[in-house]
Amino acid sequence: MCLFQYEDDPEPEEQIPAGPLFVPARSRGTHQVVRLFRTPLGARTAVGFTSRDRLVDTLGTAQPWIWLSEAALRATAEPLGVSLLTVDPTLTAPPVTAPPVTATATTGPVAAQLQAPGTTTARTV
């Protein structure tokens, strides 16, 4: 254990409790269920935000949330095999949307136009 703390250290050596967190949730009937996420490497993680503004900036205004302590969030996620907790994630991917479907009718074999290197005419194969 290092006894010195430097100004340029990116993280504190010992993590302190985050305090009350705004936790993304989903409604299941009369219950609220904690929403779990995945890290960029695919590991499952529970997510909490230190302010509602940070939650809204990351997940949007329509995202329901509940207020939990860090210990309560860990206790909720642990039975599901999730031991990782991410506080205030900022890097998220945009929602995946399907590409627009265009209707094209083909009545015969598809012809591809190929051009040989160094030539100016195209041929059908």
N, C-alpha and C positions, 0 to 999 in steps of 0.2 A: 504494500500500500504506500502510495506516494503522499508525503505530508505537505507537499508544496502545490499550490494552485497557480497556474499561469494564465495570463490574460488571453492568450491565443488558443487555449484548450477548447476544442469544439463541443465537448460534452463534459458535464461534471463527472468526477470519478465515481461518486456514489449517487445513484438516482434518488431523488426525494419524491414523496407522493405528489401526484399531480393535483390533488384536490378534487372538488366536484367537477364532473365532466358531462358535457352534452353528448349523449350516446345515440347514434342513429338506431332507429327501431322500426318495426313493422307491426301493424295491428293484426291480431289473430283473434277474431271475435271480441271478447271483452278484455283480452290480455294484450300487453305490449311485449314483443319479442325482440331481443337484441339482434341487430344485423351484424353479421360477420363479413369480413372482406379477405382478400388475398394480397400478399405483397407482390412486387414485380417478379420475384422468383417463384411465386406460387404457394408460399407458406400461408396458412390461415392465420388471421389476426383479428383481434377485437380492436375497435377504433373509438377514440373519445376525443372531444374537442374542448379546449379550455374556455371558449366563448361561443355564443350562438352565431355571432358574425362569421367566425371561422368555419363553422359547420355549413352555414348558408353559402359562403364563398366557394366551398369545395363541392357540396352535394346539391345545392339549390334550395329554394324556399319551400318546395313541396315535400322535402324530406322530414318525416316525423322524428321526434327525438324524445328521450327520457333523460332525467338527471340522475346520475349514479356517481358514487365515489369510486376511486380507482380500485380499492379493495373489493367492492361489490361487483364491479365489472369483471375483475379477474376471477372471482368466485363463480360468477355466472358462466364464463367461457371455459373454465377449467374442466368441468365434466364432459364437455364436448371435444376435448383434446386440444384446445387452443390455449397455449401458454404465452403467446406473444401479444403484447399490447402496444399499439401505435397511437401516440398522442399528437394531435394537430398535423395530420398528413396534408401535404400541399400539392404533391405531384399526383394527378389523376388523369386517366385517359378519358376522352370524350365518349359518350354513349355510342355503342355500336349500332349502326343502322344498316338495313339491307340496301343494296344498290337498287336504283329504280329498275323495274322490269319493263322492258319494251317489247311489244308484240311484233315479231317479224315472221312473215310466212315464207317458207321456202318450198318450192314445188319440185325441185330436182336436186341433184348433187351440188354441193357447195363448191364453188370454184374459187381458187386462191390465185391472186395475181402475184407472180414472182418475177423479179428482175435480176438477171445474172449480172455479176459485177462487171463494170466496164461497158455495158450495153445500154441502149436507150429504149429498147422495145420491151414490152411486157408479154408474157405468154401465160396461157391458162393451163393448169394441170388438173 
